C-alpha cells in the first residue's frame, strides 16, 4: 500500500531544503552535491526518484509542492 502522506513529506522536505530560498541553478547544484556526498541524501533521492517514476503522489500534490510553501 502506498503511503501518499509520507511520500509527499519526503519530496516536500527535499524541495524545501534545496529550492526554498535559492535560484534554481543553485538549488540543483546544492542538491547534486548533497546526493554525491551524503548517504542520507542519496537514500532520499533514490526514494524520491521511485516516487516520481511510479506516480506515488496523490492527484494535485505535485502542483501543491510548487504553489504552496507550507514551511513558512
Secondary structure, DSSP 8 states (H G I E B T S, - for coil): ---HHHHHHHHHHHHHHHHTTS-HHHHHHHHHHHHHH-HHHHHHHHHHHHHHHTT-S-TTHHHHHHH--TT-
